[in-house]
């Protein structure tokens, strides 16, 4: 009986270690330059927070713009932040907004099941983390 418990615990530890390595491998593959503080990969629906090329959070799940309102690819800089933004244009709340284009595209808390009008939707916890980590002037890279 003792052997079975030990074997089961060892198996659980091996699974946990494998999962940890898979997350690390996923994090290590952030497709942006070392200048990026935030990295978005549109085709995988993932985003990362970075520090000198090192992943500090991610890849976290995101949703991006629908076909009529695509999220633009390119290199941008954080413009400003608004913790309690409300979009008059689309009549909806945008909590924990970090605007990174001059046309109003932002990271913010939003549905991970519904595409946006160009913004990058994050879970509540990830939106808070991105809001706290990013500052005006920081580089945001959005890649296909």
Secondary structure, 3 states (H helix, E strand, C coil): CHHHHHHHHHHHHHHHHHHHHHHHHHHHCCCCCCCEEEEEECCCCEEEEEECCEEEEEEEECECECHHHCCCCEEEECCEEEEEEEECCCCEEEEEEEECCCCCCEEEECCCCCCECCCEEECHHHHHHHHHHCCCCCEEEEEC
